[in-house]
């Protein structure tokens, strides 16, 4: 009998080890990039603080920590990357202003906010501009995009280290089911404050309310807003399933984020360190984007298990409604130009 029990125990241990190994394999692809060759600096020590409104559990933050490890390893500890989630350093707008003044901070940002400096880049943040991540990346090979980056750096002091961090498709989250633009009428929906976002939400039928992401949970409880629109990694991070009932699957924004630093600070770095952080942020952006694409369905399933319901919407009706935002923002012609360049 003892031998039988021992065999059973061994089998249990093997099963547990197999499960652990499988979980490790699932988690590894996004963060297993090799560190790369050592990089020589000028002997001085440098620190970059990464600021985001996203919760510490968000895949973006895991990605930033992966960058921190690789950068520290490649520079022999001379360059440190520190991560500050949940708006610990302040609102995005405030931290962007600090970056422009030369402070050693990188801010997670989007095209809508960057449009405050170069208007045309804002089209990337308008509803239904692209259908997926691959289309968003094609845009970055165009002459239009390269000119936007030049204007940000040369005319506004903004250096985009990378702009390939895909957070996922954004949907409406409400306490009443939404199937058509008409169903959004009268609903106050939280969205970031940039014109591309606000005009898009207005065109889709809702009243846009600008506020920090970390304020959403309380604002819904206090009925200051009727819902929000966001990607699933962020929704899960602040536990919206506790205060909102429906996931309205509009997929109106394909949220692509970037990391910006002030050109003033960037130019204080040795050229080798400039190349290093651009390389590492871009490399990790690709890896984290792949992870977010894979995780989207898992987050949705988990929120449904917590009591939320998924509503399938009339996407064609929402796309048609979105055209009004391009007209208001003056982007109708630019959209045709970009679509011609990417063959859409």
N, C-alpha and C positions, 0 to 999 in steps of 0.2 A: 504493500500500500504506500509505503514511504516513497518508493521509486516512482509510482504513478503520480503522487502529489508533486514530486520534484519535477517530473516531466511537464506537468500542467503549469507549474510556476515558471519554468523556463519558457514555455510557450507564451504565457502572459507577458513576460519581460520582453520577448522578441516582438510581440505585437505592439507593445508600448514604444519600443525603440523604432519600429517601422513607422508608426504614426508620427513620432517626433521628427524622424528623418524627412518624411513627406512634408510636414509643416515647414521645416527648415528650407526645403527645396522651393516651396511656394513663396516664401518670404525673400529668398536670396536674390532672385534675378534683378530686382530693382536697385539693390545696394551692393552688389558684389563686384563692381568695376575695379580693376586693378589700380593701384595708386599712381603708377607711371614713374618716369625717371625723376631723380632728385633735381631740384631747381636751386641755383645759386642766386642769392640776393646781394645786398650791399652791406650785410653784416648787422643792419638795424632790425628791430622787431616791429611788426605791424599787426594791427587788429582790425577786423571788419565785423561789425555787429549787423545781424540780419533781422529786420523787423517785419512782422506779419500780424494781421488780425486773426489768422487761423489758429485753431486750438492746437495744443502741443501734440495731440494724437493724430493730427492730419499728416498724410503721407509727405506733404511738402516739408514739414519740420524734420521728419526722418531723413529726407533727402538732404536738407541743409546740414544735418549732423554727419551724414556720410561725407559731404564735401569737407567739413571741418577736419575729419580724420585724415582724409587724403592730403589736404593742403598742409596740415601739420607734419605729416610723414614726409612729404616731398620737400619741405623747407627746413627740416630738422627742428621744428618747433618755432621757427622765426616768424611765421605768419599764423595768426590765430583767427578762426571764424567762430563767433559766438551767436547763438540763436535765441531770439526773444519773441515767443509766440503770444497770442491773445492780446495784442496791442499794448504790451508792457512798456514800450517806448513812446506810446502816444498814437494818435490817429494817423492814418497814412498821409494825409495832407500835411500834418505838422512835421512828420519825419522826413517827407520829401523836401520840405523847406529847409530842414537841418542839413540834408544831403547837399542841397544846392549851395549852402553856406560853407561847405568843405568838411563837414563832420564825417567821420569814418563809419557810415551806416549805409546798408543796402536795404531797399524797400521793395517788398513784393507789390507789383503794380500791374495795371492792365491798360489796354489801348484807350479806354474811355478817359482815364485820368491823364494819360500822356497827351490826349487831344487838347488839354488845357494849354499845351505848349506848342504842339504842331497839330493843327486841326485835322488834317487829312488822315492821320493815323487812327483817328476815332472811328472810321468806318469799319474797322476790324471788330469793334465792339457793338455794332448795331445788330438788331435782331435778324436772324436767319441770313447773315452775311455768308456763312459757310455751313456745310452740313456735317463736317467731321474734322478731326485733328489733321488728317493728311491734307485736306484742302487748305487749312490754315497755314501749314508749313510750306505749301507751294507758293503762297503769297509772298513769303520771305525771300524768294528767289527773284522777285520782280524789281524792275527799276523804281517803281513807286515806293516799295518798302525801303530800299537802300537810300533813297532821297529823304525819306522820313527820318531814318537813323542819323543821316548827316546833319539835318536841321536840328534834331534834338541835341546832338553833341556840340556842333559849331555855334549855333545861335541861342541855345538855351542851357548849356552846361550840364546836360544829362547824358550819362553813358549807360546804355543798356548792356549789361554783362551777357544776358541771354534773354530770349523771348520765346522759349519753346516749352514752358512749363504748363502743361495742359491739366486743368483742374476738373474738366468734364463738362457735360451738357447741363445747362441750368433749366430748371422747371419751376412752375409756380407751386407753392405750398399754402393751402388755405383751409378754412373750416367749413367751406361749402364746395361741392364739386364744380369744377370748371371744365366745360367741353368746347365752348366757342368764345370768341372775344366778347360777345354780349354778356357772358356770364361774369366777366371781370368788372363790368360797369359798377361804379360806386365803391369798389374795394380799394382800400389803401394798402399798397404793396411796397414793402421796403426794397430799395435797390440802391446801389452806389450813386453818388450825386452827380457824376459827369453827364453832360448832355446826351451822349450816345445811349447811355443806359436809360435816362429819364424819358427821353423822347420815344425810345423803343417801347417802354412799358406803357406810356400814354397811348401810343398808336395801337397797342394790343388790347386796350380797353380799360386799363386800371389807372388809378391815381398814384404816381410815383412818390414815395416818401424816402428822402435821403437820411440815413443814420448809420452809425457804426454797426458792424456785424455783431459785435459782442452785446449790443443793446437789444437785439431782436427778441430774444426769449421773454424778457421782462415787458417789452413793448406790446407783444401779443397778449400777455397776461393782463396788462392794464388797458387793453383795447385801444391803444394808441395807433396800432396798425391792424389790418385784417389778415395779414399773411406776409410772405416774403417770396423771393425767387432766388434760387441758388443751386449749386451742384451738390451731389449727395455726400461727398466727403465732408464738406462744411456743415451740411444739415445734420449728419450723424454726430459731428464733433460738438455741437452745442445742444444736442438732444431736442431738436424741434418736434420730434414725435410726441413729446409730452404736452405740447400746447397747440399743435396743428393736426388736422385729421386727414387731409387729402394731399396726395402727390399728383398734380395735374401735369401729365407728361408732354409738355410743349417742346422742350429742347430748343428754346428760342435763342439762347446764346451758347456758342461753343467757347467756353471760357479759357482763353489763353493768357497766361500771366508771364511777366518778366521780372527781372531783378535790376533795379536802377541804382546807380551811385552817382554822386556828383563828379563832374569832370575835373573839378578843382582838386578833389582828394585823389582821384584816379591817377592824375598826372604826378602825384608825389611818390608813387610807387616805382621801384625799379622796373624797367621794361620786361624783365623776366617774370616778375610777379604779376604785371598787367596781363601778360599772355596766360599765366597760370590760372588766374581766377576766371578769366573768360572761358578758357578750355574746360575747367572743372564745372562751372555753373551750366554750361551748355551740355556737357556730357551727362550730368545728373538730371538735367531737365528732360532729356530724352528717356532716361530710365524711369524717372518718377511719373512721367506722362503715361508710359506703358502700364505702369502699376495702377494708376488711377482709372484707366480704361478697363482694366481687369476687375477692379474693385467696385465699380459703379453698381453692377447688378447685386453684388453681395451686400452693399450698404442698403440698397432698396429693399432687399429681402429682409434684412434685419429690422428696418423701420416698419415694414408690414407686420412682422412678428410682434412688434411693439404696439400694434393697433392701427397703423395708418392704412389707408386704402388708395390704390392706384387708379387714376382716372385716365382713360385713353381719350385724347382730344381730336378735334378736326384740325389737323396740322395745316392743311391747305388753306383753311379759313384764316388761321393765324399768320401764315406767310403773306397772304394777300393784304391783311391789315397792316403788316409791318412796312409795306411800301410807303406808307405815309411818313414814317420816320425819316426815310432817305430823302423825301421831298423837303421836309421841314429843315433838315440839317444840310441840305444842298449837296447830297452825296449820290444822287441818281446817276449823273454822268460818270462820276469816278467809279462807281460800281461796275458799269459797263466796261470801262477801260481795264479795270483789274481782271474782270472775268475773261476778257479777250486775251490778256497776258497769260493767264493760267489755263486757258482752254476750256473754260466752263460754259 
